[in-house]
Amino acid sequence: MGLEVQTIRDASLQPERTELSWRRTAFSMLIPAFLTLRSWFHYGEWPYAVAGLLLISCALLVLLDQRYKNQLYVSFSVVASSLVLGLLFIFRLFIGV
């Protein structure tokens, strides 16, 4: 004899806006991560490395979670090669080897 609750899902652009906001959050986490890694290369203090690696790992977790929610299937080789190229670019940028 209770009332039935109907859940009305928003079929408009709300899911897309939510996805874009999570992506924006993840990419904005990468900026301080790279700055802390740059400070680690400059000063050699280990807390900078820990903070930078934590920020990068959290950002990657957010991006991977969004990927799995949308079921975007990208091969592991594409992801691994892009990460390697990104890391090489960062080392080249900050170390200047």
N, C-alpha and C positions, 0 to 999 in steps of 0.2 A: 504494500500500500504506500510505498515511498515514491517520491518523484524520481523519474529517470533523468539523469544528467546527460545531455548530449554535448559532446565536444565538437565544436565547430573549428575546423582547422582553417587557418588563414591561407587561402589559395593565392593570395596576391604575391607581392615581392618580398614579404617578410623573411622567408627562408634565405633568399639570395642576399638580402641586406645583412642578415646574421652571419652568413658565410664570409661575406666581404669584410665585415668588421673583425672577425677572427683572423683573417689573413692579414689585415692591416696591423692588428695587434702583434702577430708573430713577426712581421717584417720590422715593426718598430722596436721589437726586442733585439733584433740583430744589430742595430746601430750602437747601443751601449755595449753590446757584447764585443763588437769589433774594436770599439774604443778602449775597453778594458784589456783586450788582448794586445792592443798597441802599447798601452801603458806597461804591460808585462814585458814586452820586448824591450821597451826603453829602460825601465827601472829594474827589471829582474825580480820583482817581488812576487811570491807565489800566490797571495790572495787575489791578485789581478787575474791570474790564470784560472783560478777556481771560479771566480765570478763570471769571467768570460765564457768558460766552458759550460757553466750552469745555464747562463742565458741562451747560449746557442742550442743546448740540448732541449730546453723548454720550448724555444721557438720551433725547433724541428718536430717536437712532439705535437704541438698545436697544428703545424702544417700537415703532418702525417695523419692526424685525427680527421682533419678536414678532407683529406684525400680518401680515407676509408669511408667516411660518411657519404661522399659523393660517388664512391665506387669508380674512381678514375684509375684505371689500371695502366700503370707505367712500369716498364720492365726495370728490374733491379740494376741492370747495366747502365741504363740511362740515368738513374738517380745517382749511382755511384760515380759515374764519370763526371756528372755535373758538380758533385761535391768535391771531387779531386781537383777539377779545374778551378772551382771557387777558392779552395784552400791554396792552390798554387798562386793564384792571383793575389790573395791576401798576403802570403809570405813575400811575394815579389814586391808588393806595394809597401809593406812595413819594413822589411829587412833590406830590400834594395840589392839583392844578390844578382 
